[in-house]
């Protein structure tokens, strides 16, 4: 089994922060997207994290707010 990439761990922490306050600002959202593509490759764990993150935005669990 592959070990998660360093960027996946960082991505997880950024998303965790967004989940804690149930809001994501444009800056936080951009940091999450940038982190996912930081190494030029979105691995399996990153895809899963992004899918769950976008699902929470879609269902209203996390609100996108203005800066």
VOPAGU-2260 file (C-alpha; in pm, 1 decimal, decimal comma):
REM VOPAGU-2260
SITE   aa  ch    i         X         Y         Z
SITE  UNK   A    0       0,0       0,0       0,0
SITE  UNK   A    1     134,2     341,4     -95,5
SITE  UNK   A    2     212,8     596,1     169,8
SITE  UNK   A    3      12,8     921,9     128,7
SITE  UNK   A    4     211,5    1206,4     -22,2
SITE  UNK   A    5     324,1    1501,0     187,6
SITE  UNK   A    6      83,2    1723,8      -3,2
SITE  UNK   A    7    -203,4    1486,4      85,7
SITE  UNK   A    8    -125,3    1533,1     455,2
SITE  UNK   A    9    -115,5    1910,8     414,7
SITE  UNK   A   10    -435,6    1901,8     210,7
SITE  UNK   A   11    -604,2    1701,4     484,6
SITE  UNK   A   12    -509,9    1963,3     744,2
SITE  UNK   A   13    -637,7    2251,6     528,1
SITE  UNK   A   14    -969,7    2075,3     470,7
SITE  UNK   A   15    -991,3    1984,3     839,8
SITE  UNK   A   16    -964,3    2354,6     925,3
SITE  UNK   A   17   -1247,2    2437,6     682,5
SITE  UNK   A   18   -1463,7    2166,9     838,2
SITE  UNK   A   19   -1403,2    2294,1    1192,9
SITE  UNK   A   20   -1563,2    2633,5    1132,9
SITE  UNK   A   21   -1799,5    2504,3     859,3
SITE  UNK   A   22   -1694,5    2790,6     632,9
SITE  UNK   A   23   -1439,4    2830,0     358,4
SITE  UNK   A   24   -1323,5    3168,7     234,0
SITE  UNK   A   25   -1203,3    3222,1    -123,4
SITE  UNK   A   26    -845,4    3233,9       9,1
SITE  UNK   A   27    -884,0    2904,5     198,6
SITE  UNK   A   28   -1047,9    2742,9    -103,9
SITE  UNK   A   29    -761,5    2855,0    -328,4
SITE  UNK   A   30    -502,6    2725,4     -79,8
SITE  UNK   A   31    -676,4    2386,1     -80,6
SITE  UNK   A   32    -681,3    2372,0    -461,3
SITE  UNK   A   33    -318,8    2490,1    -485,8
SITE  UNK   A   34    -207,1    2234,2    -228,1
SITE  UNK   A   35    -374,1    1952,3    -420,6
SITE  UNK   A   36    -182,1    2044,1    -734,5
SITE  UNK   A   37     140,0    2151,4    -561,4
SITE  UNK   A   38     341,6    1849,8    -671,8
SITE  UNK   A   39     188,0    1839,0   -1019,2
SITE  UNK   A   40       0,6    1516,2    -944,2
SITE  UNK   A   41    -326,9    1450,8    -764,4
SITE  UNK   A   42    -289,8    1110,3    -601,6
SITE  UNK   A   43    -566,2     874,5    -489,7
SITE  UNK   A   44    -587,4    1012,4    -135,2
SITE  UNK   A   45    -597,5    1371,6    -259,4
SITE  UNK   A   46    -878,1    1282,9    -503,6
SITE  UNK   A   47   -1075,5    1128,3    -218,7
SITE  UNK   A   48   -1019,9    1429,6       8,9
SITE  UNK   A   49   -1120,7    1674,6    -264,9
SITE  UNK   A   50   -1428,3    1469,3    -349,2
SITE  UNK   A   51   -1541,0    1467,4      14,5
SITE  UNK   A   52   -1464,8    1839,6      47,6
SITE  UNK   A   53   -1664,0    1930,1    -263,3
SITE  UNK   A   54   -1945,2    1700,5    -146,9
SITE  UNK   A   55   -1967,3    1891,0     182,9
SITE  UNK   A   56   -1982,5    2220,4      -7,4
SITE  UNK   A   57   -2251,4    2081,6    -241,0
SITE  UNK   A   58   -2472,2    1952,5      40,2
SITE  UNK   A   59   -2432,3    2270,4     246,6
SITE  UNK   A   60   -2226,2    2124,8     531,6
SITE  UNK   A   61   -1950,0    2373,9     449,5
SITE  UNK   A   62   -2049,5    2720,6     331,9
SITE  UNK   A   63   -1840,7    2921,8      87,7
SITE  UNK   A   64   -1823,1    3274,0     226,1
SITE  UNK   A   65   -1677,0    3599,6     103,3
SITE  UNK   A   66   -1331,1    3687,9     235,8
